[in-house]
């Protein structure tokens, strides 16, 4: 691809010099970004997925930059067999970032030294949210430990011959995310990748990727390239993400696993069944996106029942024009007022409901009239008014 050609023109990767013999670790962040070809389309680090064959496949269909899977720094630095099994590359596999996880500066430096001559940068993983990362005390479970992260990144920048980059997740508070980025960039990181979700948003708790928060990171640090990660399902999402975030590149993981030709937007390269399934998912996501654009519940609204002002988690499911603070208010307002006034209901629907209510009232009145007539007749047959509990029964006579 164009990025590989640019690498060849500028003298290759690793710690080698670029224009004028300048080492890549001595370049400014933007000089380094241009040196590796100004990549826009990035294959994410994926455990048991982004090995050499998959990386070369994605490069064939448009990937400008690839990451290796996340490697455990202690195992990588101590176990030659693990290194040989986990990390393979070739001259065409460039530009390439090698990613490590860990929590000890010396161990991460030792691991990085084994690969610095065969890659363009070493990346620190601060995004893994899985339970194994919590048990091992690495990945996103280091995001709040700013002093430790400063020591780690500083040591890697000082000791390695290639630039150091970092991949992070958002913290719950935006000001904390920005401060985390200041710590990492102040320690010498040359590029940031930001996943637009928090550590807790995983598996069944995944929510929409917050591109607007990635955009705040991009705007806060104009001197450093920033990649956006998350929210990419189809090729059409890429320009939308770049526009919404202002970032310099887009990283994809799961969508690339489903379609390695994602960056080429070429469905003819897929089996017909796979292409049809992807197109069906694209239409579904487009419909959901249109519905989200119509739904304004995330802005301050007034509850249609109690009048409370704030973010309303519920809306009328027919007209989407009246909002409620909870299910109780929704049901109460629907039964008392909105059921008759909802603009989402057609006139024919309202007329049919009115006819049903009339039929119900007529049936109740008829049943009440019939019960009254039967009681009166029974009392007459018995020779007088029937006492309670003796409706329709004959009074006992002496001698019976």
C-alpha positions in Angstrom: 0.0 0.0 0.0 0.9 3.7 -0.1 2.1 3.5 3.5 4.6 0.7 2.7 5.9 2.6 -0.3 6.4 5.7 1.9 8.3 3.6 4.4 10.6 2.2 1.7 11.2 5.8 0.3 12.0 7.1 3.8 14.4 4.4 4.8 12.3 1.7 6.5 11.2 1.2 10.1 12.7 0.2 13.4 15.1 2.7 14.9 16.6 3.6 11.5 16.8 7.1 10.4 14.4 9.0 8.2 15.1 12.0 6.1 18.5 13.5 7.1 19.4 10.3 9.1 17.2 11.3 12.1 16.2 8.4 14.3 12.4 7.8 14.5 12.5 8.1 18.3 14.0 11.6 17.9 11.3 12.8 15.5 8.4 14.9 16.6 5.1 13.0 16.7 3.9 14.5 13.4 7.3 13.7 11.7 7.0 10.1 12.9 3.4 9.9 11.7 4.4 11.2 8.2 7.5 8.9 8.2 5.3 5.8 8.4 3.1 7.0 5.6 0.3 9.0 7.5 -1.8 5.9 8.1 -5.6 6.3 8.1 -6.9 2.7 8.2 -5.5 0.7 11.1 -5.8 -3.0 12.0 -6.3 -3.3 15.8 -4.3 -5.5 18.1 -6.5 -8.7 18.6 -5.4 -11.6 20.7 -5.4 -14.9 18.7 -6.4 -12.9 15.6 -4.0 -10.2 14.3 -1.1 -12.5 13.7 1.1 -12.2 10.5 -1.3 -14.0 8.0 -4.3 -11.9 9.1 -2.2 -8.7 9.0 -1.0 -9.4 5.5 -4.6 -10.1 4.4 -5.9 -6.8 5.7 -2.9 -5.0 4.1 -3.9 -6.5 0.8 -7.3 -4.9 1.1 -6.3 -1.4 2.3 -4.9 -1.5 5.9 -2.2 1.2 6.2 -0.9 0.1 9.6 -1.2 -3.1 11.6 -0.7 -3.9 15.3 0.4 -7.3 16.6 -1.7 -9.1 19.2 -1.2 -8.0 22.8 1.9 -9.8 24.2 2.5 -10.4 27.9 5.7 -8.5 28.6 7.0 -10.8 31.3 6.5 -14.0 29.3 7.9 -12.3 26.2 11.1 -11.1 27.9 11.8 -14.4 29.7 10.6 -17.2 27.4 12.3 -17.6 24.0 9.8 -20.3 23.0 6.9 -17.9 23.7 8.6 -15.2 21.6 9.1 -17.6 18.7 5.6 -18.8 18.8 3.9 -15.4 19.4 5.7 -13.0 17.2 6.5 -13.5 13.5 6.9 -10.8 10.8 8.3 -10.3 7.3 9.7 -7.3 5.3 6.3 -6.6 3.8 4.7 -6.4 7.2 5.3 -2.7 7.7 4.5 -0.3 9.2 4.0 -2.5 12.3 3.4 -1.6 15.9 4.1 -4.3 18.5 1.9 -4.1 21.6 2.7 -5.3 25.2 0.9 -5.4 28.4 2.5 -5.2 31.9 3.0 -3.1 35.0 6.8 -3.1 35.5 8.9 -0.6 33.6 12.0 -2.8 33.4 10.0 -5.8 32.2 8.3 -3.8 29.4 11.7 -2.3 28.3 13.2 -5.8 28.2 10.3 -7.1 26.1 10.5 -4.1 23.7 14.2 -4.7 23.1 13.5 -8.1 21.6 11.3 -6.5 18.8 12.6 -2.9 18.3 14.6 -3.9 15.3 11.6 -5.5 13.6 8.9 -2.9 14.1 8.2 0.8 13.8 6.9 1.4 17.4 6.2 -0.3 20.6 2.7 0.2 22.0 1.5 0.0 25.6 -1.9 -1.6 26.2 -4.0 0.4 28.6 -7.3 -0.7 27.1 -7.9 -4.4 27.8 -11.0 -4.7 30.1 -11.1 -8.4 30.6 -10.9 -10.3 33.9 -7.5 -11.7 33.1 -6.2 -8.1 32.9 -7.7 -7.3 36.3 -6.0 -10.4 37.8 -2.7 -9.6 36.2 -3.0 -5.9 37.0 -2.4 -4.5 33.5 -4.5 -3.1 30.6 -7.3 -0.8 31.5 -6.9 -1.6 35.2 -3.8 0.7 35.3 -5.7 3.8 33.9 -6.0 5.5 37.3 -2.4 4.8 38.4 -0.8 7.9 36.8 2.5 7.8 38.6 3.1 4.3 37.6 2.2 5.0 34.0 4.5 8.0 33.9 7.4 5.7 35.1 6.5 3.0 32.6 6.3 5.3 29.5 9.3 7.3 30.5 11.4 4.2 30.9 10.3 2.8 27.5 10.9 6.1 25.8 14.3 6.5 27.3 15.6 2.9 26.8 14.1 1.8 23.5 15.3 2.7 20.0 11.8 3.2 18.5 8.9 5.5 19.4 6.4 4.5 22.1 2.7 4.7 21.6 -0.3 4.1 23.9 -3.8 2.7 23.5 -6.3 3.7 26.2 -10.0 3.6 27.1 -12.1 6.5 28.4 -12.4 7.1 32.1 -15.8 7.9 33.5 -15.0 11.6 33.8 -13.8 13.5 30.8 -11.4 15.7 32.8 -9.7 12.5 34.1 -9.3 11.2 30.6 -7.7 14.4 29.5 -5.3 14.4 32.5 -4.4 10.8 31.8 -3.5 11.8 28.3 -1.4 14.7 29.6 0.6 12.2 31.8 1.2 9.8 28.9 2.2 12.5 26.4 4.3 14.3 29.0 6.2 11.1 29.5 7.1 10.9 25.8 4.3 8.9 24.0 4.3 9.9 20.3 0.8 8.7 19.4 -2.5 7.9 21.2 -5.3 5.5 20.3 -8.5 6.2 22.2 -11.3 3.6 22.5 -14.5 5.5 23.0 -15.9 3.3 25.8 -15.0 2.8 29.5 -13.5 -0.3 31.1 -17.0 -1.4 32.3 -18.6 -1.2 28.8 -17.9 -4.7 27.5 -19.8 -7.8 26.4 -23.5 -7.4 27.3 -22.8 -3.9 28.7 -21.4 -2.4 25.5 -23.0 0.9 24.7 -22.6 3.2 21.6 -19.0 4.4 21.1 -18.7 8.0 22.3 -17.0 9.7 19.3 -17.7 13.1 20.8 -15.4 12.3 23.8 -12.7 11.1 21.4 -13.1 14.4 19.6 -12.4 16.3 22.9 -9.1 14.4 23.3 -8.2 15.1 19.6 -9.0 18.8 20.1 -7.0 19.0 23.4 -3.8 17.6 22.0 -3.2 19.0 18.5 0.6 18.3 18.6 0.1 14.5 18.6 -1.6 12.1 16.1 -4.7 10.4 17.6 -6.5 7.3 16.3 -10.2 6.6 17.0 -11.2 3.1 18.0 -14.7 1.8 18.3 -18.1 2.1 16.6 -16.9 0.9 13.1 -19.2 -1.6 11.6 -19.1 -0.9 7.9 -17.0 1.1 5.4 -19.4 4.0 5.5 -18.7 4.4 9.3 -15.1 5.3 8.6 -15.6 8.8 7.0 -18.3 9.5 9.6 -15.9 8.7 12.4 -13.1 10.8 11.0 -15.5 13.7 10.6 -17.1 13.3 14.0 -13.8 12.9 15.9 -11.3 14.9 13.8 -8.9 12.1 14.3 -6.0 11.2 12.1 -6.9 7.5 11.7 -9.5 4.9 12.4 -8.8 1.5 14.1 -11.1 -1.5 13.6 -11.1 -4.9 15.2 -14.3 -7.0 15.2 -15.6 -5.5 11.9 -12.3 -6.5 10.3 -12.6 -10.0 11.6 -16.0 -10.3 10.0 -14.8 -8.7 6.7 -11.0 -8.5 6.2 -11.8 -6.4 3.1 -13.6 -3.8 5.2 -11.1 -1.1 4.3 -11.5 -1.8 0.6 -15.4 -1.7 0.7 -15.4 -4.5 -1.8 -18.2 -7.0 -1.2 -17.5 -8.9 -4.4 -14.4 -10.3 -2.6 -16.7 -12.2 -0.2 -18.8 -15.3 -0.5 -22.4 -14.3 -1.6 -23.9 -15.5 1.7 -21.4 -13.5 3.7 -22.0 -10.4 1.5 -25.7 -10.7 2.0 -25.4 -11.1 5.7 -23.2 -8.0 5.9 -25.6 -6.0 3.8 -28.6 -7.0 6.0 -26.6 -5.9 9.1 -25.8 -2.6 7.3 -29.5 -1.9 6.7 -30.4 -2.8 10.3 -27.7 -0.4 11.7 -28.9 2.3 9.3 -32.5 1.9 10.6 -31.3 2.1 14.2 -29.2 5.1 13.4 -32.2 6.9 11.8 -34.3 6.0 14.9 -31.6 7.4 17.2 -31.5 10.6 15.2 -35.3 11.0 15.7 -35.1 10.2 19.4 -34.1 13.3 21.5 -34.4 11.7 24.9 -30.8 12.5 25.8 -31.6 16.2 25.8 -33.4 17.9 28.7 -37.1 17.4 28.5 -40.2 17.9 30.6 -42.1 14.8 31.9 -45.5 14.6 30.3 -47.1 13.4 33.6 -45.3 15.0 36.6 -43.6 17.9 34.9 -40.1 17.1 36.1 -37.4 18.5 33.8 -34.3 16.5 32.9 -33.1 13.6 30.8 -36.2 11.5 30.2 -35.4 7.7 29.7 -38.9 6.9 28.3 -40.9 8.2 25.4 -44.3 7.4 23.9 -43.7 4.4 21.7 -46.2 5.6 19.1 -45.4 9.3 18.5 -42.0 9.7 20.2 -43.1 13.2 21.0 -44.0 13.0 24.7 -41.4 12.0 27.3 -41.5 10.5 30.8 -39.1 10.1 33.7 -40.2 6.5 34.5 -42.6 3.8 33.6 -45.1 4.7 36.2 -45.5 8.2 34.8 -45.7 6.8 31.3 -48.5 4.4 32.1 -50.5 6.9 34.2 -50.3 9.6 31.6 -51.2 7.2 28.8 -54.3 5.9 30.6 -55.5 9.3 31.8 -54.8 11.6 28.9 -52.4 10.7 26.2 -54.2 7.6 25.0 -56.9 9.9 23.5 -54.5 12.6 22.2 -51.5 10.7 20.9 -50.8 12.0 17.4 -49.1 8.7 16.6 -52.5 7.0 16.6 -54.6 7.3 13.5 -58.2 8.6 13.4 -59.5 5.1 12.5 -57.6 3.6 15.4 -59.2 6.1 17.8 -62.7 5.5 16.3 -62.2 1.7 16.7 -61.2 2.2 20.4 -64.3 4.4 21.0 -66.5 1.6 19.5 -64.9 -1.0 21.7 -65.5 1.2 24.8 -69.2 1.7 23.7 -69.7 -2.1 23.2 -68.2 -2.7 26.6 -70.5 -0.2 28.4 -73.5 -1.6 26.5 -72.7 -5.1 27.6 -72.3 -4.0 31.3 -75.6 -2.2 31.2 -77.4 -5.1 29.6 -76.0 -7.5 32.2 -77.0 -5.2 35.0 -80.6 -4.9 33.6 -80.9 -8.6 33.2 -79.8 -9.3 36.7 -82.3 -6.9 38.1 -85.2 -8.3 36.2 -84.4 -11.9 37.2 -84.2 -10.9 40.9 -87.6 -9.2 40.8 -89.3 -12.2 39.1 -88.0 -14.6 41.7 -89.2 -12.4 44.5 -92.8 -12.3 43.0 -92.9 -16.1 42.6 -92.0 -16.6 46.3 -95.0 -14.5 47.4 -93.0 -11.4 48.6 -89.7 -9.8 48.6 -86.8 -12.2 48.8 -84.5 -11.8 51.7 -80.7 -11.6 51.2 -79.3 -15.0 50.4 -82.8 -16.4 49.4 -83.2 -15.0 45.9 -85.3 -17.4 43.9 -86.0 -19.7 46.8 -89.5 -20.7 48.0 -90.3 -19.8 51.6 -90.8 -23.0 53.7 -94.4 -23.6 54.8 -95.6 -25.2 58.0 -96.0 -29.0 57.4 -93.3 -29.3 54.8 
